[in-house]
Amino acid sequence: MAVLHVDPETERCPNGPDQFVLTDWISTAPFEDLLDLRIETAGQGKAVLHMPFKVKHCQGGGLMHGGALTALADTAVAMAIKSLLPADSHFATIDLRMEFLAPVREGAVRAMAQVTQSGERTYIGSAEVLDRQDQPVARFTSTFKLARKRRS
């Protein structure tokens, strides 16, 4: 869970992005909290995250929105990567691919992610998104880039 000091009128951090603080290194950020993502496990380059089926996660036809599913998978891979890095690390997604296999009409979904390759500053991961019957609904791959260490 994130701690965020926000000016209620501007919805901005009054003292810049440094006002944003995660309570734990492996924890959800404000955007992920909007989607009700929950971390089940994260460690040793693997992570499992959960997202409930809610109307606010749906597209106009009543199916879970592809963007919500993609955010779940991307965050699961990020948590798997975080489990391998020190807490002062900064990294971001630089490439991703999502293959949708089946629609989600009801029930929670779960993303099972793992780091599949790592280099000096590049991490590649994959995730499988499963419905409540543990049937695959999407496959995801992504590449993350670790920021260079800042020199003092």
JOQUI-V556555 format. One record per backbone hydrogen bond with DSSP energy under -1.0 kcal/mol. CO is the residue of the C=O (numbers start at 1). NH is the residue of the N-H. E is the energy in kcal/mol with one decimal. If there is no record, write none. Layout:
co={CO:CO}
nh={NH:NH}
e={E:E}
//
This chain:
co={1:3:7:12:13:16:17:21:25:29:30:31:32:33:38:41:43:45:46:47:48:48:49:50:51:54:55:57:59:63:65:66:67:68:69:70:71:72:73:74:75:76:77:78:79:81:86:90:92:95:97:99:104:109:110:111:112:113:114:117:121:122:123:124:124:125:126:127:128:129:129:130:131:135:137:137:138:139:140:141:142:143:143:144:145}
nh={23:21:11:7:16:19:20:3:27:33:34:35:37:36:50:48:46:115:43:113:40:41:111:38:109:57:58:65:62:59:69:70:71:72:73:74:75:76:77:78:79:80:81:82:83:84:89:147:145:143:141:139:64:51:130:49:128:47:126:124:146:119:144:116:117:142:114:140:112:137:138:110:134:131:101:102:129:99:127:97:125:94:95:123:92}
e={-2.1:-2.7:-2.6:-3.0:-1.7:-1.9:-1.8:-3.5:-1.1:-2.2:-1.7:-1.0:-2.2:-1.3:-2.6:-2.5:-1.3:-2.6:-2.7:-3.3:-2.8:-1.6:-2.6:-2.3:-2.8:-2.0:-2.0:-3.4:-2.1:-2.7:-2.0:-2.4:-2.4:-2.1:-2.3:-2.9:-2.4:-2.1:-2.2:-2.2:-2.4:-1.9:-2.4:-2.8:-1.6:-2.3:-1.8:-3.5:-2.5:-2.6:-2.3:-2.4:-2.6:-2.5:-3.2:-2.2:-1.9:-2.0:-2.4:-3.1:-3.6:-3.0:-3.3:-2.6:-1.8:-2.3:-2.4:-2.7:-2.6:-3.3:-1.3:-2.2:-2.1:-2.5:-3.0:-1.5:-2.7:-3.3:-2.3:-2.6:-2.5:-3.1:-1.4:-2.4:-1.7}
//
